Amino acid sequence: MTSRERMLAALRGESVDRPPVSFWGHVYHRESSAEDLVAHTMERWRRFEWDWVKLNPRKHCFVEDWGVRYRYSGVPDAKPTLEYFPVANSSDWDRIAEIPHDEGVLGEQIASVRQLRAQLPADVPILATVFTPLAILGELTEPPTLLRDHLTSAPAAIERALEKVTRVYEKFAAALMAAGADGLYLATVDWGSRRFVTSESLKRWSRPYDLRVLAAAGASPFHTLHVCKGDCLLFDFADYPVGAFSWDATAPGNPSLAEGLERLGGAVMGGISHEGAILDASPDGVRLQYRRALEQTGGRRWLVAPGCSMPPATPEGNLAAIREDVLHTVASEGRMAR
């Protein structure tokens, strides 16, 4: 099977020759331009030949055009430091404007998808990362609990800001698809976890805006919803029009892959923690995680992936070990061939 055929079959619950697999993570010193991000992404793809590519830009690219600023230390593995955010109190939400979706840093993200599509084989699907509108608001302020407080103390201001952000991201999502993305990787960031929101809050503040972004992107079997963090409210999103659901199935308070397969209509993406064993010097831990995930899924409706973006320090040997095990998996029998 080709990569596209394999991924589509897994998304549809059909037989595959082996599970499709892809991994991604942050490389902070290679994320500051479309050219460098795409160059790094292609280097990793040539090394591992993943079945799909989840383009993984810097987290704050989605809010820089609203004034958010981070400072890089120059140390490759060091996270950038937040220097400025535009919302410090509830009155600041009305300063969030409806900005152009295809200029500045957002325009750079569209260009990165276009450049990647031109360099990747047509057979390899691309997932373009987009944050939910509520998650965008969460990145405009600090700490996240401030937005949580404003949901109840300043709901009208939040509604106005969400409306403007959503209008931008409807156009942005459509532009990403037009640039060559096969689907969106729509991420909730903090705002899909019980640590920050309730089910009722999601219904009001996330769901209607998320669905507008997905609708603007157009239907695609490749659309993926990523529900971040532990204690995630995964099943609150179960009827979203996506082909796959991604979450950290190894995190405390989160459903297992088996539970996800039982309760979700789409495929499940993940199974390998982006923390812990994947950072070990030995690949034994991640190989054990892979085998456990294979047992839970039987190799069906499963896309092998990390639970979230991997740290820069992830040893390539661990990724190579997972890749090797995937290649030796007989998916039709849900077992390793050796």
C-alpha positions, 0 to 999 in steps of 0.5 A: 500500500502507498502511504495515502492508501494506508492512512485512508484505510486506517481512517475508514477502519479497513484492512491495512498491510501495517499501521500507518506511523508518523512522529513530530516535535518541536525543534525551537531553533528551526521554527522561526521561518517557513523555509527553515521549518520546511527544511527541517520537516523534510530532513526528518521525513527523508530520515524516517519516511513517515506515512503522513506529515503533521507540520509542527510550527512554533506554538505562538505563531498563531497569535504573533500577529495579535502582538504576542512576543517570545524571545529565543535564547539561542540554545537549540533545546530551550523553549522560548520565553514569553515577553509580551501578551496583549490581554492582561484584563477583561477590557483588553479583549475588545482590542483583539481585532479581526486581522488579515488571515494571509499576511504576517505570521499567519501568511508565513504558515500558509506559505510553509504548507505550500512549500512542503506540498511542493517538496513532499511526494504527492502520496504523503498526506499533510496535516496543517496544525491549527488551534481552536479559537478558544485555544487562540484566546488562551494564548493571548493571555497569561496565565490560562486561568485568567481566560477561565475567569473571564469566561464567567466574569466577562462573557460578552467581551469573550464572545466578541473576541471569539467571533473575531478570531473565528472569522480569521481562522475560518479564512485561515483554515480554508487557505491552508487547505488551498495551499496543499494541506490534506486535513487540519490537525485541530488542537485544543491546547489547554482547553480540552482538559478538566483542569481548565474547562467543564463540559458545559463550558466547552459546549458554549465556548469551544464547540460552535467556533470549532465547528465553524473552522472545520466547516470552512476547511471543507470536508476531509477524511484526514481532519484530526482533532487533538485533545491535549493534556491529561484529564482530557474531555475527549468524548465531549468531542466525539461527534466532531466531523473528523477522521481521527482523534488524537490524545495522550492515551498514556496520561493520567486521567485519559482514556486508553486507546481501547476506550477510544476505539469503543466510544469514538467513530473515527480512528485513534491516533497516538499510543506513544507518550511524548514524555518518559520512555521516548526520552530514554537512552534505550528504545526498550520502553517505547517498544513496550509502549508500541506493543501494548498499543498494538494489543489494545487496537489489534492494528485496526483504526489506529495511526501510530503517533506521539500523544503530543509534540515531542521534545527536541531531546528525543533520541532518533534511535527511539523513533527508528525503533518504533519505525522498525517495529511498525514495519514488522507488524502484521496488521491483519493479525494484530501482532508483530511478525517476529 
